[in-house]
Structure formats: C-alpha cells, structure tokens
Amino acid sequence: MPEPDFTDALVLTGGGTGGHFFPAVALAEGARARWPGRAVAFVGARRGIEARQLPEGPWPHLLVDVEGFLGRSPLPVLRSAWKLLRAMRHLKGRFARQRPSR
C-alpha cells in the first residue's frame, strides 16, 4: 500500500498491544460511518500489533521506527529517545505539507 496522503485526514495512532490498537480501529470505523467523505489514516510503530494488522487491512497507514522506554537501561533509553525525536521530526514535516484534519 502506498504511503497515505494525510491532507485533511483524520489521523489515528494506537498500537503496541491489542488494547490500544483495536479501540483505535473501532474509532476509525465509527468515523468512516459518521463522515463517509473524510479520509482516515493511521500512524503506528514498525513493531507491535499495528505492524502486522495494518498492512492486511483497508486503512492507509505510515509505520515509523519507534520503541518503548520502560524497563530499559540508560543506553537503550537514549536510543528510544533518538528514534522518537526522529519520528516526530519526520511527522511534523509531513503534517506541515499534508495538513491533517483538526
């Protein structure tokens, strides 16, 4: 699936576990039913359940390289922080060009 165009889209994120991902999908389905003309897209992690579920589903999505912080020693925490900052910078630039819905 090609990378999504976020222009005027409702962008959802939620993943890592099914307890976060499946409620986000339910919100996406509800938004599609309520506003059929509104694009809905996901941003998720390359790891976790969304990396397995989104490619199989109907939702446009972008997967970024991020990982959790909890329970990690200092070096992996720094690596996680670097990945988060890099992903945020990428998304900020992308959202500046393709303005999601507010």
N, C-alpha and C positions, 0 to 999 in steps of 0.2 A: 504494500500500500504506500503511495507517495506521502511525503510529509504533509501535514494538514495546513490549510490556509486559515489562520486564526482571525482574519478580518471579520469583525462583528459577530464572532462566535462566542458561545457560552463555553468557557474553558473550565474543565473539572480536573481535579487531581485527587488521588486517594489510592493507596496501594501498600505494598509490603506484605499485607495479610488480607485475607478474605473479609475480615471485619471492617476494613477500610475500603477495599475495592468494590465489593458488591453493593454497599449503600450508595457509592458514587455512581455506579451503573444504574441503580434504581432512580436516582435523581436525574440522570441523563435521559432515561426512558420517559420519566414524567415531564421533563422539559420538552422533549420531542412531541409528546402528545398534546401538551398545552400550547406550545408555539411551533407548529409544524414548519414554518419558514425559517426558523432560527437554526443556524449550524451549531452543532455540539461537538467538541473535541476534547481529548484527554492529554494531559502531560503526566508521565509516570517515570518510574525508575527502570533501568535496564535489568535490574534484579527484582525479584519479588513476583507476586502473582500477576501483576499487570503486564509484565513482560511475556508471560505465557498466554494470558487471556485476550489482550487487546488485538494481537495480530490475527487471531481466529475470529474476531467479532466484526461488527459493522461500523465501529467507531473510528473516525480519523484520530490519529494519536502521534505523539512525539515521545520517545523514551530517552531520558537523559542519564548520564553516568553519575549517580549519587549513591550514598550508603549511610547507614545509621551511625550514631555516635556512642550510644550507650554500651557500657561494659567493655570498653576498649582501653588499651594502654595509650600513652601520650602520642606516639608516632602514628598509629592508625587514626587517632582522633584528628591529628593535623592533616592527614591525607583526606579524611572525610570532609573536613572543613574546606580544604582546597577544592575538592570536587563540587561541593555545594556552591562555593563562590563562583566557580567556573560555569556551572549550570545556570546560576542566577544571572550572570552577565550575558550568557547566550540568550536566555529567555527575555531579559529586559530589552535587548537589541531586537529580537524577533517581534516582541509585542509593540515596540515603537514603530516598526514597519507595518505590521499587521495588527491593528488595534482590535483586541477582543471587545466583546460587549461589556458594558458597565452596568 
